[in-house]
Amino acid sequence: MYQQLEKFVKSHGKIGEKELQEVVKAFKPINTVRNEMLCNIGQVCKHFYFINKGCLRLYEIDSNGNEITGYFALEDSIISANTSFILQRPSRDCLVSLEPSELLVIQRKEFYKLAATITQFATVYNKFIEFAFIHSQMRIYSFLGMNGMDKLRWVMEHEPKLLSRVSSKAVASYLGMTNSTLSKLRAKL
């Protein structure tokens, strides 16, 4: 179960075996069921997750009760309710396991200890933050000027697994449209 995490950390640059084992040792395996809530609105997020198998979704609920998906994470990626995890304030987001998942979880205190003491782990974290920022900016700026069909094409090009792994309702909330609009657009392709 830890081989994927080791490979993920190594993919971000050279790391000594001792440091790698220290990183791996800090993560604990957990299994989730479909729709298991890992962080809910109002909770303070104290964990960071590496996904061995499965899919996690980060979303919030607007004042009208609509779900707005911010991010999906699939195998070989990391995720948390970032704002809450970093600031240690109650979360505006929900982090949920969309399918039965095999995760490796690290406590916030251990996470930041590793980031402060193991340069390669700090690089992994920095790359994640950079990716999260760039991904958010791409979605915001791209989606503002796109019509529905262009948004769907964007997902097909950049995140094609979502369309086969995630419910159309969740994908629609990610694209900022209704499920029926997404269905109509998919039918036109």
HUTA-V718064 format. One line per field, one symbol per residue. ss: DSSP state (H for helix, E for strand, - for the rest). psi: psi as a letter, one per 40 degrees, with the letter a starting at -180 (. if undefined). burial: + if it has 24 or more other C-alpha atoms within 12 Angstrom, else -. A space follows every 50 residues. Layout:
# HUTA-V718064
ss->???
psi->???
burial->???
This chain:
# HUTA-V718064
ss->--HHHHHHHH------HHHHHHHHHH-EEEEE---EEEE----E--EEEE EEE--EEEEEE-----EEEEEEE---EEE--HHHHHH--E--EEEEE--- EEEEEEEHHHHHHHHHH-HHHHHHHHHHHHHHHHHHHHHHHHHH---HHH HHHHHHHH--HHHHH--HHHHHHHH---HHHHHHHHHH-
psi->deddddddddeeihhidddddddddehhiihiihfhhdhiheihheiihh hdhahihhiihieeehhhhdiihaifiiiigdddddefihieihhihdih ihihihidddddddddehddddddddddddddddddddddddddeiiddd ddddddddfddddediidddddddefiiddddddddde.
burial->-+--++-++-----+----+--++-+++++++----+++++--+++++++ ++++++++++------+++++++++++++++++++-----+++++++++- ++++++++-+++-+---+-++++++--+---+------+---+----++- ++--+---+--++--+-++++++++++----+-------
